[in-house]
C-alpha cells in the first residue's frame, strides 16, 4: 500500500506541479494580454486627448475670429456714422466754390448787390450746415505747408515769407473731423 500511496503522492505532486506551471503560464498570458490591452487603451486615450486639444484650439480660434469680426464691424459702423456726410460734402464743394467766385465779384448796381447779398446768405447757411456736421475749412495762407492737408501747385519766391510757408490759396480745402475731404490747393514759398 505504501507503494500505491507513494505513486498517488507522486502523481498528485506532478499534477500539482503541472497546474502550477499552467497557472504561471496563464498569469504570464494574462499579464501580456493586460499589458497589450492597457497599451491599446492608453493609445486610444492619447488619441482622444489629442483630438480634444485640437477641437479646443479650433474653438478658441473661432471665438477669437468672431471677436475680431465683431470689433471690426463696430469700428466700421462707428466710422460710417462718423463720416456719413462725407459724400454729400464732396458733392456740394463745387457749388460752394462757385458761390465763393460769385461773391468775389463787385458791382455798383443795386440789383447785383442784392443778388450777391442773397448768395452770401445762402453761402453762410451752407457753411453753418457744414460746421454742424464737423466739416471745416483747412487753414492755409500763412501756415506751414503740410502734405497731409495741402496740395502744392505753384512755388513762390517771396522774401517776406518763411521757407515752406503758404503764400496763396488757390482753392479751399475741407476736412471732416480728422479726415481730409479735399486738400487745399496752395502756392508755397521756396
C-alpha positions as CSV (number, residue, x, y, z in Angstrom):
1,X,0.0,0.0,0.0
2,X,2.8,2.3,0.6
3,X,3.8,2.0,-3.0
4,X,0.4,3.0,-4.1
5,X,0.5,5.8,-1.6
6,X,3.9,6.9,-3.0
7,X,2.6,6.7,-6.5
8,X,-0.5,8.7,-5.6
9,X,1.6,11.3,-3.9
10,X,4.0,11.5,-6.8
11,X,1.1,11.7,-9.2
12,X,-0.6,14.4,-7.0
13,X,2.7,16.3,-6.9
14,X,3.1,16.0,-10.7
15,X,-0.4,17.2,-11.2
16,X,0.1,20.0,-8.7
17,X,3.3,21.0,-10.5
18,X,1.6,20.9,-13.9
19,X,-1.2,23.0,-12.5
20,X,1.3,25.5,-11.0
21,X,3.2,25.6,-14.3
22,X,-0.1,26.1,-16.2
23,X,-1.1,28.9,-13.7
24,X,2.3,30.6,-14.2
25,X,1.9,30.4,-18.0
26,X,-1.7,31.7,-17.8
27,X,-0.6,34.5,-15.4
28,X,2.1,35.5,-18.0
29,X,-0.5,35.3,-20.7
30,X,-3.0,37.4,-18.6
31,X,-0.2,39.9,-17.9
32,X,0.7,40.1,-21.6
33,X,-3.0,40.5,-22.6
34,X,-3.5,43.1,-19.8
35,X,-0.3,45.0,-20.9
36,X,-1.4,44.9,-24.5
37,X,-4.9,46.0,-23.6
38,X,-3.5,48.7,-21.4
39,X,-1.2,49.9,-24.1
40,X,-4.1,49.9,-26.7
41,X,-6.3,51.7,-24.2
42,X,-3.6,54.3,-23.4
43,X,-3.0,54.8,-27.1
44,X,-6.8,55.4,-27.6
45,X,-6.9,57.8,-24.6
46,X,-3.9,59.7,-26.0
47,X,-5.5,59.9,-29.4
48,X,-8.8,61.1,-27.9
49,X,-6.9,63.7,-25.7
50,X,-5.1,65.0,-28.9
51,X,-8.4,65.3,-30.7
52,X,-9.9,67.1,-27.8
53,X,-7.0,69.5,-27.7
54,X,-7.3,70.1,-31.4
55,X,-11.1,70.8,-31.1
56,X,-10.5,73.1,-28.2
57,X,-7.8,75.0,-30.2
58,X,-10.2,75.3,-33.1
59,X,-13.0,76.5,-30.8
60,X,-10.7,79.2,-29.2
61,X,-9.5,80.3,-32.7
62,X,-13.1,80.6,-33.9
63,X,-14.1,82.5,-30.8
64,X,-11.1,84.9,-31.3
65,X,-12.0,85.3,-35.0
66,X,-15.6,86.1,-34.0
67,X,-14.5,88.7,-31.5
68,X,-12.2,90.3,-34.2
69,X,-15.0,90.4,-36.7
70,X,-17.3,91.9,-34.1
71,X,-14.8,94.6,-33.2
72,X,-14.1,95.3,-36.9
73,X,-17.9,95.6,-37.5
74,X,-18.3,98.0,-34.6
75,X,-15.3,100.1,-35.9
76,X,-16.8,100.1,-39.4
77,X,-20.2,101.1,-38.1
78,X,-18.7,103.9,-36.0
79,X,-16.6,105.2,-38.9
80,X,-19.7,105.0,-41.2
81,X,-21.7,107.1,-38.7
82,X,-18.8,109.5,-38.1
83,X,-18.2,110.1,-41.8
84,X,-21.8,109.8,-43.1
85,X,-21.8,113.3,-44.5
86,X,-18.6,113.0,-46.5
87,X,-20.1,112.1,-49.9
88,X,-22.7,114.9,-49.6
89,X,-20.0,117.4,-48.7
90,X,-17.9,116.2,-51.7
91,X,-20.9,116.8,-53.9
92,X,-21.5,120.3,-52.5
93,X,-17.9,121.6,-52.7
94,X,-18.0,122.6,-56.4
95,X,-21.2,124.6,-55.7
96,X,-19.5,126.2,-52.7
97,X,-16.5,127.1,-54.9
98,X,-18.9,128.7,-57.4
99,X,-20.5,130.7,-54.6
100,X,-17.1,131.9,-53.5
101,X,-16.2,133.0,-57.1
102,X,-19.6,134.8,-57.4
103,X,-19.2,136.5,-54.1
104,X,-15.7,137.8,-55.1
105,X,-17.2,139.9,-57.8
106,X,-18.1,143.5,-57.2
107,X,-20.6,145.8,-58.8
108,X,-22.0,149.3,-58.4
109,X,-25.5,148.3,-59.4
110,X,-28.0,147.9,-56.6
111,X,-29.7,144.8,-58.1
112,X,-26.4,142.9,-58.4
113,X,-25.6,143.9,-54.8
114,X,-28.9,142.5,-53.6
115,X,-28.3,139.2,-55.5
116,X,-24.8,139.0,-54.0
117,X,-26.2,139.6,-50.6
118,X,-28.7,136.8,-51.0
119,X,-26.0,134.5,-52.3
120,X,-23.8,135.3,-49.3
121,X,-26.7,134.4,-47.0
122,X,-27.1,131.0,-48.8
123,X,-23.3,130.5,-48.7
124,X,-23.2,131.2,-44.9
125,X,-26.1,128.8,-44.3
126,X,-24.1,126.1,-46.2
127,X,-21.1,126.8,-44.0
128,X,-23.2,126.6,-40.8
129,X,-24.6,123.2,-42.0
130,X,-21.0,122.0,-42.7
131,X,-19.9,123.2,-39.3
132,X,-22.8,121.2,-37.6
133,X,-21.6,118.1,-39.4
134,X,-18.0,118.6,-38.4
135,X,-16.8,119.8,-41.8
136,X,-14.3,122.7,-41.5
137,X,-12.1,124.7,-43.8
138,X,-8.4,123.7,-43.7
139,X,-6.3,126.8,-42.8
140,X,-3.8,127.7,-45.5
141,X,-2.4,131.2,-46.0
142,X,0.4,131.9,-43.5
143,X,0.6,128.3,-42.4
144,X,3.5,125.9,-43.0
145,X,3.0,123.5,-45.9
146,X,1.7,120.1,-44.7
147,X,1.3,117.5,-47.5
148,X,-1.4,115.8,-45.4
149,X,-3.7,118.9,-45.8
150,X,-2.3,120.9,-48.7
151,X,-1.6,120.3,-52.3
152,X,1.2,122.5,-53.7
153,X,0.5,123.5,-57.3
154,X,2.8,126.5,-57.5
155,X,6.0,127.8,-56.0
156,X,6.6,131.4,-54.9
157,X,9.8,133.3,-54.0
158,X,8.6,135.9,-51.5
159,X,11.3,137.3,-49.3
160,X,8.8,138.4,-46.7
161,X,7.5,134.8,-46.1
162,X,9.4,131.9,-44.5
163,X,10.6,128.8,-46.2
164,X,7.8,126.3,-46.9
165,X,5.2,128.9,-45.9
166,X,1.9,129.0,-47.9
167,X,1.7,132.4,-49.6
168,X,-1.7,131.9,-51.5
169,X,-4.7,129.6,-51.5
170,X,-6.0,128.8,-55.0
171,X,-8.8,126.5,-53.8
172,X,-10.1,125.9,-50.2
173,X,-9.6,122.6,-48.7
174,X,-12.0,120.9,-46.3
175,X,-11.8,118.2,-43.7
176,X,-14.5,116.1,-41.9
177,X,-13.4,115.7,-38.3
178,X,-9.9,114.1,-38.8
179,X,-10.3,113.0,-42.5
180,X,-9.4,115.3,-45.4
181,X,-12.2,115.6,-47.9
182,X,-10.3,117.8,-50.3
183,X,-6.8,119.2,-49.7
184,X,-6.2,123.0,-50.2
185,X,-4.5,123.9,-53.5
186,X,-1.8,126.3,-52.5
187,X,1.2,128.3,-53.6
188,X,4.2,127.6,-51.4
189,X,7.2,129.8,-50.8
190,X,10.6,128.2,-51.5
